[in-house]
């Protein structure tokens, strides 16, 4: 009987071993299924457009922009806005866009979204959206580094026409109404009461005032009448911008005067030229550019600078020149974007004259 009993014990041991193996297999399968379930959930969130958020402690500058925007809408929209003293939860996207900051504040059904370029704080302009899905309230505006709030009133096409005119002024007259970092424009509708068939908007920043008037016609037929003036310097310019962004000068208070003495100025002149002629493809206005000298390859007597922007890392601008008398300087400029394939080559001389050598394809 003993061998039989021994045989039973062995079989029992084998059974325990098989049960143990089956248990491990089941556990492994459960683990794999759990991982697969999480992958499917994450995939569903990503493809449904839901952004993953993580807690964050917003900077004092971002909070100040939020508070400035909330104070503004509280003053102008009263009881529709968030209650004073609300406790805000701070979050940001799990993945941030390079060169851009983004922060969300939530409280009692309210969401405040703040977008901004990663530049020195004193140059930052914050894009702020305040929304409540339950009530349908939504407000959008801009806040500069000193807490000045601007609520956009003019249509986007009007602001585009203004920017095209300012790019022309900057290029031809060495005036910089729209180039100072962190500058935002206050907007005001100034259409005379009772006037039908046309609109007028006034934009102000610092000493600059830009007035844009236009008839209410089909978008493709509209021509914007624009006046740009600086109260301090006495500069005054008038021109037209058509629906395609083409600028025509009508009159100006001074003769065009441009003096180019360094690669940074040549960069600005070239970018203004691109903004005027290739506005849809050119680098965005208001970017902060940093110049660096790559390892020298040019012959003695030449200089090359490479300019990049943290806010638009795909753009690279190269400015080269031969060291000669200042009035004889000619800067070779290449503007390229690795992602879009955009490439432009040209020359900027000491008087600010731009000569296009290679047009973008």
ZIHUWO-V689222 format. One line per field, one symbol per residue. phi: phi as a letter, one per 30 degrees, with the letter a starting at -180 (. if undefined). psi: psi as a letter, one per 30 degrees, with the letter a starting at -180 (. if undefined). A space follows every 50 residues. Layout:
# ZIHUWO-V689222
phi=???
psi=???
This chain:
# ZIHUWO-V689222
phi=.dedddddddddddddddddddddddddddddddddddddddddddddid ddcbdacddddddddedddddddddcbhddcedeidccdcbbddccdeib cbbcbbahicbccbcaddbeedcdccccbcbbdddidbbbabbddcidcb cdcddedddddeddddddddddbicbdbcddidbcdcbdceedidcjabb bccbahccbbcbbaddbeedcdbccbbcbcdddidbbbabbdddidcbdc aadbdebbbcbbddddedddddddddcbedcdeddidccccbcdedbdde jcbbbccbbddbddcbccbbacdbeedcdbccbbcbbdddidbbbabbcd cidccdcbddc
psi=feeeeeeeeeeeeeeeeeeeeeeeeeeeeeeeeeeeeeeeeeeeeeffgk kklkkljlleeeeeeeeeeeeefeefgbfflkkkgkjkkkllkekkkkgk kkkkkkjhfkkjkkklkjlkeffkkkjkkkljeefgkkkkakkafggkkk jkekleeeeeeeeeeeeeeeefggkhfgfkkgklkkkkkgkkkfkkfllk kkkkkbgkkkkkklljakeffkkkkkkkkjeefgkkkkakkaffgkkkke llflkkjkkjfleeeeeeeeeeeeeefhefflkklgkkkkkkjlkkfllk flkkkkklkefiffkkkkkllkjakefgkkkkkkkkjeefgkkkklkjaf ggkkjkejlk.
